[in-house]
Amino acid sequence: MRFRAGLTVGCLVVSLCATAVAGKKEGLPLVFKDSFKGDLSQWVMTDAEAWKSDKDGKKDVMSLFGKSDYQPKVRSPHNIAWIKDLELSDFIMDVRVRQSGREYGHRDTCFFFGKEDASHFYYVHIATVADPHAHSVFLVNGEPRVSVCDDRTDGVQWENTYHDIRIKRDSKSGTIEVYFDDMEMPIMKTTDKTFLKGSIGVGSFDDTANFDSVKIWGR
């Protein structure tokens, strides 16, 4: 595992037949878009009591505002909102998010994909400081999560503002790339083919955050 300190660190499900109008990104059709206009009906949470539709200033957001009572069978994040009825292999996911918790080393938001069930999936943990349990791409494969990241930065600065996150997955090559604000330089890269298809979600290990928009292109 390598660290690179020099890097800078209303719901609508669009049907595949409509994506010619919606446009493509890197050859992938738009398959999901949500800007949270007071409706969270396209999501299923590990603990619905920790989430709500809210306003952050003038923004409509999906707010992860409380501590989740969900206890996973194996060590993995507690606060997850999964998109209903969407399973993808290759995808690009763009998320705009503000981390709303206190500052500490593991201050995070998480992004989930490849879910087969509650104990088998990937997640990206973006945090202030990288260590064996933070700021990495993790694999949950029927046992406590393990980092599978080949290359990552030392962490990010969340501050108290919105950031643009991008996750790119290519199932054929197995590559996973993660971007934070700068869409030219990834903050994490790895290759893994354990799970080639599955559900997608957003959340946090055990922090809070406001999600302003989610857009996904995929197949």
C-alpha positions as CSV (number, residue, x, y, z in Angstrom):
1,M,0.0,0.0,0.0
2,R,1.5,3.4,-1.0
3,F,0.9,6.9,0.2
4,R,1.3,9.9,-2.0
5,A,1.5,13.2,0.0
6,G,2.0,15.2,-3.2
7,L,-1.5,14.8,-4.5
8,T,-4.1,17.5,-3.9
9,V,-6.2,16.2,-2.0
10,G,-37.5,15.3,-6.5
11,C,-36.1,11.8,-7.3
12,L,-35.8,10.6,-10.9
13,V,-34.7,7.2,-12.0
14,V,-33.9,7.4,-15.7
15,S,-34.8,4.3,-17.8
16,L,-32.2,3.0,-20.1
17,C,-34.4,3.8,-23.1
18,A,-34.4,7.4,-22.2
19,T,-30.7,7.9,-21.8
20,A,-30.1,8.9,-25.4
21,V,-31.8,12.2,-24.5
22,A,-30.1,12.5,-21.1
23,G,-26.6,12.0,-22.5
24,K,-23.7,9.8,-21.7
25,K,-20.4,10.0,-19.8
26,E,-17.5,8.0,-21.1
27,G,-19.9,5.9,-23.1
28,L,-22.1,5.0,-20.1
29,P,-25.8,6.1,-20.1
30,L,-27.3,8.1,-17.3
31,V,-29.3,5.6,-15.1
32,F,-30.0,7.5,-11.9
33,K,-30.3,11.1,-10.8
34,D,-31.6,12.6,-7.5
35,S,-31.5,16.1,-6.2
36,F,-33.6,15.4,-3.1
37,K,-36.6,17.7,-3.6
38,G,-38.3,16.6,-0.4
39,D,-38.5,12.9,-1.4
40,L,-36.3,10.0,-0.3
41,S,-38.5,7.3,-1.7
42,Q,-35.8,5.9,-4.0
43,W,-33.6,5.0,-1.1
44,V,-33.5,2.4,1.7
45,M,-31.5,3.1,4.8
46,T,-29.9,0.8,7.3
47,D,-31.6,2.9,10.0
48,A,-34.2,5.3,8.6
49,E,-34.3,7.2,11.9
50,A,-30.8,8.6,11.2
51,W,-31.9,10.2,7.9
52,K,-34.3,12.9,6.7
53,S,-35.2,15.2,3.8
54,D,-34.0,18.6,4.8
55,K,-32.7,22.1,3.8
56,D,-29.1,23.2,4.0
57,G,-29.4,26.9,3.4
58,K,-31.2,27.0,0.1
59,K,-30.2,23.4,-0.9
60,D,-32.5,20.5,-0.8
61,V,-30.5,17.6,0.8
62,M,-30.7,14.1,2.0
63,S,-29.4,14.6,5.6
64,L,-27.6,11.9,7.6
65,F,-28.1,13.7,10.9
66,G,-28.1,11.1,13.6
67,K,-26.4,8.1,15.0
68,S,-27.6,4.8,13.4
69,D,-28.7,1.9,15.6
70,Y,-27.8,-0.5,12.8
71,Q,-25.2,-3.1,13.8
72,P,-23.6,-5.0,10.9
73,K,-22.8,-8.6,11.3
74,V,-19.1,-7.9,10.4
75,R,-17.1,-4.7,11.1
76,S,-18.3,-2.2,8.4
77,P,-20.1,1.2,8.2
78,H,-23.3,1.8,10.2
79,N,-24.9,4.6,8.2
80,I,-25.9,3.6,4.7
81,A,-28.6,4.7,2.2
82,W,-28.9,2.2,-0.6
83,I,-30.5,3.1,-4.0
84,K,-33.5,0.9,-4.6
85,D,-33.7,-1.5,-7.5
86,L,-30.3,-0.5,-9.1
87,E,-27.5,-2.9,-9.6
88,L,-24.6,-2.0,-11.8
89,S,-21.3,-3.4,-13.0
90,D,-19.5,-0.5,-14.7
91,F,-20.4,3.0,-13.5
92,I,-19.4,6.6,-12.8
93,M,-21.0,8.1,-9.7
94,D,-20.9,11.9,-9.0
95,V,-22.0,13.0,-5.6
96,R,-22.0,16.5,-4.0
97,V,-21.7,16.3,-0.3
98,R,-20.9,18.3,2.8
99,Q,-19.4,16.4,5.8
100,S,-21.2,18.0,8.8
101,G,-19.4,16.3,11.7
102,R,-16.5,17.4,14.0
103,E,-12.9,17.4,12.8
104,Y,-10.8,14.3,13.7
105,G,-8.7,11.8,11.9
106,H,-11.5,9.5,10.8
107,R,-14.0,12.2,9.8
108,D,-15.6,10.7,6.8
109,T,-18.2,10.1,4.2
110,C,-18.6,6.7,2.5
111,F,-19.7,5.5,-1.0
112,F,-20.8,1.9,-1.5
113,F,-21.0,-0.4,-4.5
114,G,-20.9,-4.0,-5.6
115,K,-23.3,-5.0,-2.8
116,E,-24.4,-8.7,-3.0
117,D,-25.8,-8.6,0.6
118,A,-25.3,-6.9,3.9
119,S,-21.9,-8.6,4.4
120,H,-20.5,-8.5,0.9
121,F,-19.7,-5.2,-0.8
122,Y,-17.1,-2.5,-1.5
123,Y,-17.0,1.0,0.0
124,V,-14.8,4.0,-0.4
125,H,-14.0,5.8,2.9
126,I,-12.9,9.4,2.4
127,A,-11.4,10.8,5.6
128,T,-9.1,13.5,7.0
129,V,-6.2,11.2,7.7
130,A,-5.2,7.9,6.0
131,D,-4.4,4.9,8.1
132,P,-5.2,1.1,8.0
133,H,-8.9,1.8,8.8
134,A,-9.5,5.2,7.1
135,H,-9.3,6.9,3.8
136,S,-9.2,3.9,1.5
137,V,-11.1,1.5,-0.7
138,F,-12.4,-1.3,1.5
139,L,-13.7,-4.8,0.8
140,V,-16.4,-6.4,3.1
141,N,-16.4,-10.0,2.2
142,G,-18.1,-11.9,5.0
143,E,-15.6,-10.7,7.5
144,P,-14.4,-7.3,9.0
145,R,-13.5,-4.8,6.3
146,V,-10.0,-4.7,4.8
147,S,-8.3,-2.1,2.7
148,V,-7.7,-3.1,-0.9
149,C,-6.3,0.2,-2.1
150,D,-3.1,0.2,-4.1
151,D,-2.5,4.0,-4.1
152,R,-4.0,6.8,-2.1
153,T,-3.3,10.3,-0.7
154,D,-2.7,11.1,2.9
155,G,-6.3,12.4,3.4
156,V,-8.6,15.4,2.5
157,Q,-9.7,18.6,4.1
158,W,-13.4,18.5,4.6
159,E,-13.8,21.9,6.3
160,N,-17.5,23.0,6.3
161,T,-18.2,23.2,2.6
162,Y,-19.6,21.1,-0.3
163,H,-17.2,18.9,-2.2
164,D,-17.6,17.0,-5.5
165,I,-16.9,13.2,-5.3
166,R,-16.5,10.9,-8.2
167,I,-16.2,7.1,-8.1
168,K,-15.3,5.2,-11.3
169,R,-15.6,1.4,-11.6
170,D,-14.6,-0.7,-14.6
171,S,-15.6,-4.3,-14.0
172,K,-13.6,-5.8,-16.9
173,S,-10.3,-4.4,-15.7
174,G,-11.3,-4.4,-12.1
175,T,-10.2,-0.8,-11.6
176,I,-11.6,1.6,-9.0
177,E,-10.8,5.3,-9.1
178,V,-11.8,8.0,-6.6
179,Y,-11.8,11.7,-7.1
180,F,-12.2,14.6,-4.7
181,D,-12.9,18.0,-6.3
182,D,-10.1,17.6,-8.9
183,M,-11.6,15.3,-11.5
184,E,-8.2,14.9,-13.3
185,M,-6.2,13.5,-10.4
186,P,-7.6,10.6,-8.4
187,I,-7.1,10.5,-4.6
188,M,-7.4,6.6,-4.6
189,K,-6.7,3.9,-7.2
190,T,-6.9,0.2,-7.0
191,T,-7.8,-3.0,-8.9
192,D,-10.0,-5.7,-7.5
193,K,-12.5,-8.2,-9.0
194,T,-14.1,-9.7,-6.0
195,F,-17.5,-8.3,-6.8
196,L,-18.3,-7.4,-10.4
197,K,-21.9,-6.1,-9.9
198,G,-24.2,-4.9,-7.2
199,S,-26.1,-2.2,-5.4
200,I,-24.9,1.4,-4.9
201,G,-25.2,3.7,-1.9
202,V,-23.9,6.6,0.2
203,G,-23.4,7.3,3.9
204,S,-20.7,7.3,6.6
205,F,-19.0,4.9,8.9
206,D,-20.5,6.7,12.0
207,D,-20.5,10.4,11.2
208,T,-23.0,12.9,9.7
209,A,-23.3,14.5,6.3
210,N,-25.7,16.3,3.9
211,F,-26.0,15.0,0.3
212,D,-27.0,17.6,-2.2
213,S,-27.1,15.5,-5.4
214,V,-26.3,12.0,-6.8
215,K,-25.9,11.2,-10.4
216,I,-24.9,7.9,-11.9
217,W,-24.0,6.7,-15.4
218,G,-23.6,3.0,-15.8
219,R,-24.6,-0.4,-17.1
